[in-house]
Amino acid sequence: MASLPSSHRQRTSFLPTPLVGDVLFSERVVCQTKAVPAYGTAHPNAARWPDHKLVFAKERPEPESVDTFDFYYAADRANQDSYNFSHTNADIGGTKFDAVARTYVTPRASFTPNTPAMGATMPNVPASLFTGTYVLAEKRQTRIGEQELDALYVAETHVYVKRATITDNGFNEALGVNLSRTTTLYYRGETVSGVAIETLVADDKNPYWGMQVNLKISRSGEQLSDNWFAVIEQQITLKRETSGALTDDWPIGQVKSKARENPTPQKFRASTNVVQTTTPIDLAAANVDNLPAPATPTGDEVEVQVTKINDYRYEKKITTETIDTDNPLTGTEWVAAFGGGILTTEETLASERKNAAGGFSIIKSKVTPIGQGKFIEEVGTMDSFPSLSGSKYDTDLDIDLPFTEQVVPAGTNSPGSDTEPIDEYRSKERTVNRSAVQAALAGIHLTLPSQENIQLPNVLKSVSVLASRSVGNGNSYGWGNSYSGSNTSSLAVSADLTYEIEEGYSGPVASEIHVFFLPLGGSSPGDILAAVNAEPWPMYRPISSRIVISGNGAQRSFSESISDNSASASESSSVSAFTNVGVLPATLHGTLGIEVTYSDFTSPAGLLDATWAAIVAANEARVQAVRDALEAIPPTYAGEEVTPLQKQFLLTKLETIDSTLTLKTDFDPTDAEVIVSPNTLEATSPSEIQYGRFIKSSSASIYGYGMVRVTAVVVDLSVLAP
């Protein structure tokens, strides 16, 4: 809080009101620190100025090097009602009333808009100056307009209106008499006949209103402003005519009427012509003092009224309204329906009923009867519907798919668009911007790291047949006057298929999962390969082969004995054949020849060969001696002559003996051969494992909008290359 002034000196006083206590004065103060107290700070001399407080401070220019201020002090004003009034007039509902305006200077912070309450009675101060009752009708707050007071105070003006009952007298030409009219003011909240005036005026069915025959008045109510109401009482009774005398106990001027409003709304009325026709009618003798009921209005008639003049006469007044219409009425408004747009409305006043219409451009149609055979036809149309743009977010691809929506006639089926019915006449067509979507999708290529299990085929590196041949021989002989000898030999063969296979890799390899999009109907497998920079997975066709291996072994023996008069020989042989079938597993391979590799095994028996050769030579000589004896004449064998038939037999026998004189049946390993079928394997395609980037698998599905979603798994087998 600011410090108090350091010193006080010259004081200047003002008396703005007749009351001394309302004095306003200023004091010139030197402030060494320029510390000005807050407005509202009490005067430092509380003993002398207990109610005054600082309301304004103004710095004064001084030649010295100090700061000098004028401090203005004022007290809240009391007893202002004794001097703050002025006489004026107030206009309520067009009627002037005497009024008193009182102006109060009050602290701004103390202002309360509801105190005193509207309708409150004015203080009768000064006493006996005002006659009658004044009530608060208006209250307003304004600035005072004086800089010394404006900071803390405001001016409040209270206008009090004098309560008064106003009576008017007017001459009724039809009746030829004067009738009085009394107007009484009431403020909101005041009660009349036990009911608040505002409630009573709003209740037009209350019996308080209308004809009050016993009081000889007609009573009506009217709201003049937000808070003021008037009760009007119109005199309706006069003296009754009789033969030779006047009385005042019979109500004349009584009115009966039947009325109806012209249903034509005001907005259709270019002008209204009102015509009132008044006709006096004498009552027949039988209907004296009997006011007939008015007829029901017809045509352009809006009211038929009968008014009693006296017991023998009444007046009939017919009011007609002829309306020139503005038809139709047109207007525009913006509506949010169907995407928003300008709705053109047309209202037509018709004299015959029509059914509400519908249609593509008709947004609303309504036919409303208003009475008297008249109808209002209201039609709202939109010439066009906006094309609305939007987008659908694809959470998988993280892209927006743009589309447009348009209201189209019901039954419209546009290729490439979704149509949803709205009502009988309209549908909503959603069209995706195919070119924009295709461009967005074409720009998407997702590559995700993964792992793929693969199984590569086995590769046949070589194949051959291993064969073994084993030979066994045996000899025996005897000699003297005769000789004998024998020889045996055997050849055994066996073969086996042997091959070398390189097993293909089986296990996981690093892979890439590619997701991208290609146009539907315009793409080839080459486009997929180019998109992922890979080759198609090799079409490995491993082949399994049957290899037939065949061959045979043999065994033979020979024995012979020859003497001078006899000879005998015997021989035997046998063959042992085999066929083996070898199956090569399914493999890849190039062109492979199947070679047979032999391993030969022999058991030589040559220790008696020289001796055996001498025996053979001697035996050949003996055979030749026998042949010579048979060729001699006469032929003889063992010293005895033989017949020609015996000769021939013996010569044939000698040929046989001659062919076996070697007495040798030995086999050589090369006498046996192993046969392989087939002996060459044709190359598979491919013939070996391919190494590089390959598509292991791929799939394609129709995504929509003329695009195909492709998912391809790519593996790089170059890491497996030897």
Secondary structure by P-SEA (a helix, b strand, c coil): cccccccccbbbbbbcccccccccbbbbbbbccccccccccccccccccccccccbbbbbbbcccbbbbbbbbbccccccccccccccccccccbbbbbbbbbbbcccccccccccccccccccccccccccccccccccccccccccccccbbbbbbbbbcbbbbbbbbbbccccbbbbbbbbbbccccccccccaaaaaaccccccccccccccbbbbbbbccccbbbbbbbbcccccccccccccccccccccccccccccccccccbbbbbbbbbbbbbccccccbbbbbccccccccbbbbbbccccbbbbbbbbbbbbccccccbbbbbccccccbbbbbbbbccccccccccccccbbbbbbccccbbbbbbbbbccccccccccccccccbbbbbbbbbcccccccccbbbbbccccbbbbbbcaaaaaaaaaaabbbbbbbbbbbbbbbbbcbbbbbbbbbbbbbbbbcccccccbbbbbbbbbbbbbbbbbbbccccccbbbbbbbccccccccaaaaaaaaccccccbbbbbbbbbbbbcccccccccccccccbbbbbbbbbbbbbbbbbbbccccccbbbbbbbbbbbbbbcccaaaaaaaaaaaaaaaaaaaaaaaaccccccccccccaaaaaaaaaaaaaaaaacccccccccccbbbbbccccccccccccccccccccccccccccccbbbbbbbbbbcccccc
